[in-house]
Amino acid sequence: MGPQRTHRRTFLKQTAATAAGTLGLPYLVRSPALGNSQTSPASERITVGAIGMGAQGQYDMKVVMRDPGVQVVAICDVSEGGSGYPTWYGTDKGGRRYAKQAVEEYYAQKAPSGSYKGCDVYTDFRDLLARQDIDAVIIGTPDHWHAIMAIEAARNGKDIYCEKPLSLTIGEARAMVNAVRRYDRVFQTGSQQRSESGFRFACELVRNGYIGEIKSVIANIGGPSGPCDLPGQPTPDFLDWDLWLGPAPWRPYNEKLHPARWRSFWDYSGGGMTDWGAHHFDIAQWGLGMDHTGPVEVIPPDGKDIKVLTFRYANGVTLTRDQANGVLFTGTEGKIEVNRGYLKTWPESLQQVQLGPDKVHLYESDNHHADWLNAIRTRTKPICDVEIGARSVTICHLGNIAYWLGRPLKWDPVSEVFPGDEEANRMLDRAQRAPWHLA
């Protein structure tokens, strides 16, 4: 086990001893800390802090919270939330207030007393990450915050579940990989399609040659993000706007940015390209066996010979952004199209294939969050390790850079540079607004 886990267990024992000695009374441990048929003893439990309490962040938190071996002890968001808080779902169930309520109501249902008050609340993520009694964190913030938070979490000894897309830039993605490796952390990228059986089976058919030699892959994803020209509005009193912006350039608040529509603008996200690309390009990479490399060329549509965004791999396979139901693999002997809850094969008989023990079997996970927790317990890499997330989001960023520059680009997936292309290489990373920077 890593040093952080050992320290946390020592911390719990020391806390108990100190409390008993200071009070001069028998130390009484609350029932949830003792463990029961539905929970694990506190010394064996994974303590979790969650950062970013919008719709997706709260979803991740609630899924993890249902694991009896987990205790969510802290949440963090730049918004208090509550009445008037806008969300994707048109409700006020976002921000710190509701997230704390959701955690404490859940644990109260399991407590003999019927009450529970054990979820701490933070506005600044650094305060949460500084806690030595937290083992792991969920990062569900907008994309422009992922790298700084993940690197700081790794430096503080936390294991990490980070929502997709992994990063705002290619440079950030590589910095995240380096930090996770340096501090020996378990990292799960939230590209959860890898934990769905239909995608795994489709990729296994491709990897085992059932449609012959792969010629092309189509991924149906969105387009690039663009500049933000929204007018300024008064900042609501429930929101720390400067902290929401963080490393992004300063600009006035607009209700279309927080909490849900920021993805359209390049200061915060790569648009639909990184949003759905982090899912469908990820599956394309998995099926092609390219998790630790990438394409060698990217060509944006030119209105003439090149109709759609096209990536070329060193083996001649092309990956295009085009119309398909999810991801479409085409080989010399057939095709496979896969999406959530959907699988179609040519020939149709491929859907009945039973893979024998001598065939390629890919990493099997049927629950993305549970796979992360199991990897924490076993100190192994989960199904969508940080390197995989970095490689998949890099393809997304390559597509955006090609669109923004409006010309073909050569790419070296080993050194992760555009060979001899100074203009393109300047777009590998971005300056961050002071005082924020990658550690």
N, C-alpha and C positions, 0 to 999 in steps of 0.2 A: 504494500500500500504506500501511497505517496506521503510526503511529510505533512501535508495539510490534514489528511484524515487522522493521522496519529495525533497531531496537535489538537484537533477538535475533541477527540475522545478524552485526552488528558484534561482539556479545558472543562469538560462536563464533570469529570471526577473532582477537579479542583474547586469548581463552583459549588458542588454539593458539600464538600468538606468545609469550605469557607463559610457557607451559609449556616451550617450547623454550629460551627465554632463561634461565629459572631453573635448569633441569636441566643446561644446557650440553651437551645431547645432541640429536640429530635428533629432531624431534617425530613421534611415531608415532600416527596416528589409527586407532582401532579400525575394523575392516572395515565394520560397519554404518553408520558415519558417512560413509564414502566413497561409499556407494550402490552398487547392483549392479542386475542385471536385475529384481530383485523390490522394490527400494527406491529412494527418491530420495536425492540428496546431502543432507547435514545442513542446508546453507544453504537448501535449497528445501523442507524438510520442515515440516509443521505439528506442533509439539510440543504435546502434550495432557496435562492433568492431570485426574484423575477424582475427584469428591467424592461419597461415599455409596456404599459397596460392598456393598449388599444385592443381591437377585436382579436387579432392574431396572437398577441402576447398573452392575453387572458385565456385564450383557447389552449395554448401550450401549457400554461400554468395549471389549468384545471385538469388536463389529461395527466400530467405528472403527479399532481396532488392525489389522484385516485390510487396511486401505487402505495400499498401499505408500508413499504420500506422507505417512504419519502416523507419529509416534513417541510412544508413551505413556511419559512420563518420571517421573510421580509419581501416587500415589494417596493418598486421605485418608478416614479413617473414625474415628468415635468409639469403635469396637469393635475390639479386636485380633482377635477371632474365634478360630478354631481349635476344639479339642475342646470339645464341649458347646454350641457356638454354635447357637441355633435359627434356622431359616429357613423360608420358605414350603415348601421341598421336603424338610424333615425331615433335612437334612444339616448338616455343619459347615462348608460352603464359603461362608462369608461373612466380612466384616470385612477388616482390613488384611492379615493374614497370608496368607490365601488369594489375595486380589487381587494382591499382590506376586508370589506364586508363579506365578499364571496369566500375568502379564505377562512375567516373566523366562523361564518355560518356553517361551512362544510365540517370543520373540526368540532364545532359545538354539537353537531348531530351524533358524533361518535363519543363524546365525553359523557361519563355518567351523570355529571352535574347539569348537562344540557347547555353549558356555556363555555366559551373559550375566548381568551384575549391574548393571543400570542403572536400576532403578525405585526412586525415593525414596519414603519412607512418612511420612505426617503424621497426627497426631490432630486438630490445629486447622487448619481450612481457611484461616485467615488466613496461615499460614506458606506454604502452597502458592501462594496468590494473590499473595504478595509476590515470588515468583520472576520475574525479568525475562526468563528464557529460556523461559517457557511462553506459547504463543500463544493457546490455547483451553482451555476447561474443560467438562466434563460434570458437571451437577448432578443426582444421583439420590437425594437425601435425602428424608425426609418433607416434606410440603407446607409446614409452618410455618417451614422454613428457606429456602425458595426465594428469597424477596424479598431478604433480607439478603445471601445469598451471591451472587445474580445482580448486585445493585447494586455490591457490593464488587468482583466480577470485572470489571464494566464499568469501574469507576473505575481499576482496575489494568491496563486495556488488553487484557483478554481477550475473545475471541469466546466465545459461550456456547451450549451445548445444554442445555436445562433440561427435565426431565421434567414431564409434565402431572400434575394440573392446575397451571396456572401459579402460583397464589398462594393464600394463606389468606383474603384479603379483597379487596374491590374496590379499596380504597385502595392496597394493596400492588401490585396489577396495574398501576395507572396509574403508580405510582412506578417500577416496573420499565421500563415503556415510556419514561418520561422519561429514565431513566439510560442506557438503550441508545441513545437518540437523541442525548443530550448527548455521550456519549463515542464515538459513531459505531461501534458494535459490530455484528457479525453475530450474530443470535439466532434459534435454531430451537426452537420449542416442540415437545415430544415427542408431539404428537397425530398419530401416524403414519398414521392412516387416510387422511389427505390424500395420502399417497404410495402408495395402493393404487388400481389402475386401475378397479376396480368402482365405488368411491365417486366417482371423478372422472367416469366416464362417466354415472352416475346424475345427478350434479349438472349435467353438460352438457346432458343431455336436458331437465332442468327449466329451466335457464337459456335454452334455445333454444325453449321453448314447446311441446314435444312432448306435454305433458299439459294444454295450455291454461293458463288463468289459475290460479295457485296459490291454493288456499283454506285448506289446513291442512297441518301437518306433525306427525307423532307421533314422539317419540323414547323408546325403551325404556331407562330408566336407573334407578339406585337412588334411595334416599331420603336425607334429611338426616342429619348426624351429631348426636350428643347429648352430654350431660355425662358425665364419667368418674367412676365410683364404685368403681373397682377397689381392693382392699385393697393396702397396701404390703407389699413383700417385700424380702428382702436383695438389695442390688445386686451382681450378679456382678462378679468382679474383672477381667474382660476389658473392661469397659464404663465409659466416662466419662459417667455418667448426667446430671450437671449440664450438660455440653456437648451431650448429646442433646436435653435440654429446651430449651436456649438461650433464645429469646425467649418461650417458653410459660411459663405460671404454674408455679411449683415444685409438685411432688407426688412422693411416693415411687415408686420403681420397681415395675413389675409386668411379669411375663413376657409378658402379653398385649399390651403396648404395643410392646416392642422384640423383633424388628425388623419385624414384619409386620402387627399388628392395630391399629395406631394410627389407621387411617383411620376408625374408627367414632366417634371422639371429636373434638369441635369445637375443642379447644385445638390440634389438630394437622392437622385436615383437615375438609373439608365432607362427608365420607361418600360414599355411592354417588352422590349428586347431582353432586359435583365429579369423582369418579373416572370414571364412564361419561359424565357430561355433557360432560366435556372432550373426549370422542370424538364422541358422537352429536349433542349440541347444536352442536358444531363443524361437522359435516357439514350440519346443518340450515341454519346460517348461510351456509355455502358455496353450497348450492343456492339459497338465497333471495337471494344477492348482498348479504348484510348484514354483510360482514366488518369494516366500519368504523362500525357503528352497532349497534342492538339494539332490543328491544321497548320499548313505551311503557307497558305495564301488566302486572302479574303478579297472578294470583288463585289462592290456595290452595283446595283442595277444602273445601267447607263441609258435606258430607253431605246437601245438598239439590239445588240447581240446578247447582252446580259439582261434578262428580264427580271430576275430576282436576286437577292443577296445570296452569294455563293461562297462557300468555303471549300478549299481543296486540301486533302491530306497527302502525305508523302507517297502513300500507296495508290493514289489515283482516285480514291473514293471522294465523292462530292457530298456536301451537306448544304441544303438550301433552306431558306426561309420562304415557304410557299404553302399552298392550301393542302391540308390533309386533316384527317380526324386524329389529331395528336401528332404521332410520329409514324412515318411510313418508311420501312426498309425495303429496298428493291435489290434483288440479286439476279444471277443468271438463270435461276431455276424457280423463282417464285417471289412473293411479296408478303410482308407482314405489316399490318397497320394496328396501332395500339393507342388507347387513351384510357381515361378513368372509366372503369366499368365497360370497356369495349375492346374486343379483339377480333380482327378479321384476317384470314390468311388465304393466300393463293398458292397451292391448292388448299381447299377447305379442310382436307384430311389432316393437315398439320396440327389442327387444334386438338387432335386425339393422341398426339405423340406422348409416349411415356419414356422419359429419359432414363437410360440405364446407368449403372454405376460407373461405366467407362466413359461417360459423356462429361462435358463441361457443366458443372453445377455452380451457379453464382451464389454469392452470399445471400442467405435467406433470412428475411426479417418480415414479420407480419404486423409490427407495431413500431413506428419510428421512434417514439419517445421511450418505450420500454427497451428498445435496442440500445439507446443511449445509456439508460440507467444500468442495464446489464453490463455494458462496456465499462462503466465507472466501477462496478463491483469487481470485475475481472481484470481491469487495467488493460484492456485490449482496444483496438480501433473499431468504431462502429461502422455501419454500412455506408454512411456518407461522411467519411472523415474529412478534415479540413483541406487536405490536398485535393480530394475529389471535388469539393465545393469550389476550390480555387481554379481548377482546370475548367470546370463547366462555366463559371462566371467569366473567365477570361475569354471564352468564345463570344459571349454576349458583348463584352467590352470591345473586342475586335470588330464585331459587326457595327457597333455604334461609331467607333473611330472611322471606319471606312465610309459610313454614311456622312459623318460630319466633315470629313476631308473631301469626299466625293471622288475618290479614285482607288484603284486596286492597291493592295499592300502585301508585301512579303512578310512572313512571320517566322521567327526561329523559336519553336516551342521548348528548346533546351535552355537557351540563354534568356528567353522571354524578352526579346527586343525585335524591333523592325530593322533588319540589317541595312545599314547605310542610309536610313531615313530619319534625319534629325527632326523634321517637322512632326512625324508620327510619334517618335519616341518621347517628345515633350508631352504627349497626351497619355503616357503610361501612368502618370500620377498627377496630383494637383496640390497646390499650396493650401494650407489649412489656416483658418483664421486664428490669430493669437488669442489666448495663450495655448490653444490646443495643438497637439502634435502627436505623432506616433512615438511611443516609448522606445 
